[in-house]
Amino acid sequence: MKRVLFLLAIIANIAACAQSINSATSVKEVERIETTLASDEMRGRKAGTPDIDKAANFIADEFKKTGLQPLKGDSYLQDFIMLRPKLKDLKLKLEGADVDMKNIIVITSQPELSIDQKSGYEFASIKAGDNLFTKAIGLNQAGKNIIVMVDTSFAKQFPRLTFLKRQVLKSNTNIVFMLGNTIPKEFKIKADHSFEETKFANVVGVLPGKSKKNEYVIFAAHYDHLGIGKPSANDSIYNGANDDAAGIAAVIMLADYFKKLNTNERTLVFAAFTAEELGGFGSQYFSQQYNPAQVMAMFNIEMIGTESKWGKNSAYITGFEKSNMGEILQQNLKGTSFTFYPDPYTQQALFYRSDNATLARLGVPAHTISTSKMDNEPNYHKVSDEIKTLDMENMVQIIKAIAESSKTIVSGKDTPSRVKPESLD
């Protein structure tokens, strides 16, 4: 009799889980979320404009309805300040001699900055043959005081690195890019800036773990897009239905699913990042609030609204070889019709180009799941990225696959291996 009751309990649990995932992940639910976030009323959800506040409030309401806890206090908004610097004065002396200011770029949030060889800054280099912009972005996000020597082979491209200082996070760290092949023995840098402040906000909800509250699993996507642009085909609103309202739909639906399931041993954090399109600032700020050693895994969901290069019921994982997280997800999907593949676009360095990058650089197994055909995605960053271009049924299958494949990580049974932190050189 006990054995029969035990089997009945297992069957009932399986049925409850199936009912939970089906009620939380449906085409109707995807359409509801997408219809709101990618509507013309959201005006393209550009970070730093009043238009994005509507999207933030919608996501916060969804988290509240689901029953997630706010990250802090009673608000789901994680506010932070971005600064727009205006250079007032810049001076550089190498070995006592003045140097052309075109050969130095200072990124700081301090009004007055003075650096010399005794300041204790680390040195890094961008060598000939490196990817200048990928390497520069990584160094800029390292959270350290660094002086970067940029090989003179990049002399023509060097001025373009000023894009890194258009917006900066408030920080105690500074980074200097200097065009040159050798580290100067003696130098003095002085930079004076004024700053214009803009308020930004991520949206974050928490589902506390049962037995492993201090171990975190993060499900995230970005909710900002490009806003209003030049008219094309009588349309000027960049709705961003796939990029990345699709990812936000997944995060909202996964939150609902795991809340209903109510079996997570680890604490789950559901995050909607702002300012991804401006340089990933929302995820950078978010990542700075966590001890990376306590983050067991991050699922960053980016553009899952179209079929992958392998067709339906498939997606890829960026940085697949950098941890065994992808292998765990594959193992958990054995016997299903869904397949996770390694990233086929490795030449585009996607692993360090999305919101997983900051945590990944700190050693967290933080990976992006996507279906975007990066060599041929016709609506990417265009006004045509609208709801009508999405495959809603396929999106539902991807979200279910993420839910199913992440279960052993959520439960604490599996812990992905760490990503090797990037060195400065």
Secondary structure, 3 states (H helix, E strand, C coil): CHHHHHHHHHHHHHHHHHHHHHHHCCHHHHHHHHHHHCCHHHCCCECCCCHHHHHHHHHHHHHHHHCCEECECCECEEEEEEEEEEEEEEEEEECCEECCHHHEEEECCCCEEEEECCCCCEEEEECCCCCHHHHHHHHHCCCCCEEEEECHHHCCCHHHHHHHHCCEECCCCCEEEEECCCCCCCEEEEEEEEEEEEEEEEEEEEECCCCEEEEEEEEEEECCECEEEEEECCEEEECCHHHHHHHHHHHHHHHHHHHHHCCCCEEEEEEEECCCCCCCHHHHHHHHCCCHHHEEEEEEECCCCCCECCECCEEEECCHHHCCHHHHHHHHCCCCCCEEEECCCHHHCHHHCCCCHHHHHCCCCEEEEECCCCCCCCCCCCCCCCHHHCCHHHHHHHHHHHHHHCHHHHCCCCCCCCCCCCCCC
